[in-house]
Amino acid sequence: MTAFRIAALVAATLTTGLIAGLFYAYANSVMPALNRTDDRAMIDVMQKINVVIINPVFMIGFMGTVAFSVLAAALHLGKEHRTTLIWIAVALVLNIIAFAVTSGSNVPLNDQLAAAGDPASIVDLAQVRADFESAWVRWNIVRAVFHTLAFLALIGALFVAGMQHARSTAAVAGASVDSAPGRFVAQQAPQQGTRPQVPGQFSAPQAHNQYSAQFGAPAYRQV
């Protein structure tokens, strides 16, 4: 169960980080580069990107930001995982907000751009671009920020979960050592001037006296 719990948390962290990185790349490179192209090129490229990006790899990552976060939260219910759950819950809320921004703003803009048709047949390219570009860039930055914050929260959850697991493992190991049969226990230090005795062994006088008791030899006596 512990492995499954950690796996869900790692999956939530990984998918959130990948999607945050994707949207960061849009904001930092793709859109600034397209901003320097003409209207036809910009519309044509974005229409093609919006088609090819709908693939299983992207959809698993995009849907996984919320789905894996929900799974990780469900697996961390219980007071012993409360601190980790708080971090996951924060990340889940942030991922849901970012998901809503994409679904409610960026996707409708993508559909609007696709409905404009082939760039070669669009009469007013500048207007189509103006209706799409600035709003899409703005909302892309918003969702990138929320996914990045969610990624940081999930890293915090992983750190806390790791610390809790380490403490639990150490506690179990300590209990095992304390209860192990045949363990060594520190012996009381011998008084000054006496030799420490090993359990099961006799000092020389004790050994001689035992021999004397059996065979009638004189015994040592204290003087």
Secondary structure in CASP SS format (residue, H / E / C, confidence):
PFRMAT SS
TARGET T0000
AUTHOR 0000-0000-0000
METHOD secondary structure of the structure
MODEL  1
M C 1.00
T H 1.00
A H 1.00
F H 1.00
R H 1.00
I H 1.00
A H 1.00
A H 1.00
L H 1.00
V H 1.00
A H 1.00
A H 1.00
T H 1.00
L H 1.00
T H 1.00
T H 1.00
G H 1.00
L H 1.00
I H 1.00
A H 1.00
G H 1.00
L H 1.00
F H 1.00
Y H 1.00
A H 1.00
Y H 1.00
A H 1.00
N H 1.00
S H 1.00
V H 1.00
M H 1.00
P H 1.00
A H 1.00
L H 1.00
N H 1.00
R C 1.00
T C 1.00
D C 1.00
D H 1.00
R H 1.00
A H 1.00
M H 1.00
I H 1.00
D H 1.00
V H 1.00
M H 1.00
Q H 1.00
K H 1.00
I H 1.00
N H 1.00
V H 1.00
V H 1.00
I C 1.00
I C 1.00
N C 1.00
P H 1.00
V H 1.00
F H 1.00
M H 1.00
I H 1.00
G H 1.00
F H 1.00
M H 1.00
G H 1.00
T H 1.00
V H 1.00
A H 1.00
F H 1.00
S H 1.00
V H 1.00
L H 1.00
A H 1.00
A H 1.00
A H 1.00
L H 1.00
H C 1.00
L C 1.00
G C 1.00
K H 1.00
E H 1.00
H H 1.00
R H 1.00
T H 1.00
T H 1.00
L H 1.00
I H 1.00
W H 1.00
I H 1.00
A H 1.00
V H 1.00
A H 1.00
L H 1.00
V H 1.00
L H 1.00
N H 1.00
I H 1.00
I H 1.00
A H 1.00
F H 1.00
A H 1.00
V H 1.00
T H 1.00
S H 1.00
G H 1.00
S H 1.00
N H 1.00
V H 1.00
P H 1.00
L H 1.00
N H 1.00
D H 1.00
Q H 1.00
L H 1.00
A H 1.00
A H 1.00
A C 1.00
G C 1.00
D C 1.00
P H 1.00
A H 1.00
S H 1.00
I C 1.00
V C 1.00
D C 1.00
L H 1.00
A H 1.00
Q H 1.00
V H 1.00
R H 1.00
A H 1.00
D H 1.00
F H 1.00
E H 1.00
S H 1.00
A H 1.00
W H 1.00
V H 1.00
R H 1.00
W H 1.00
N H 1.00
I H 1.00
V H 1.00
R H 1.00
A H 1.00
V H 1.00
F H 1.00
H H 1.00
T H 1.00
L H 1.00
A H 1.00
F H 1.00
L H 1.00
A H 1.00
L H 1.00
I H 1.00
G H 1.00
A H 1.00
L H 1.00
F H 1.00
V H 1.00
A H 1.00
G H 1.00
M H 1.00
Q H 1.00
H H 1.00
A H 1.00
R H 1.00
S H 1.00
T H 1.00
A H 1.00
A H 1.00
V H 1.00
A H 1.00
G H 1.00
A H 1.00
S H 1.00
V H 1.00
D H 1.00
S H 1.00
A C 1.00
P C 1.00
G C 1.00
R C 1.00
F C 1.00
V C 1.00
A C 1.00
Q C 1.00
Q C 1.00
A C 1.00
P C 1.00
Q C 1.00
Q C 1.00
G C 1.00
T C 1.00
R C 1.00
P C 1.00
Q C 1.00
V C 1.00
P C 1.00
G C 1.00
Q C 1.00
F C 1.00
S C 1.00
A H 1.00
P H 1.00
Q H 1.00
A H 1.00
H H 1.00
N H 1.00
Q H 1.00
Y H 1.00
S H 1.00
A H 1.00
Q H 1.00
F H 1.00
G C 1.00
A C 1.00
P C 1.00
A C 1.00
Y C 1.00
R C 1.00
Q C 1.00
V C 1.00
END
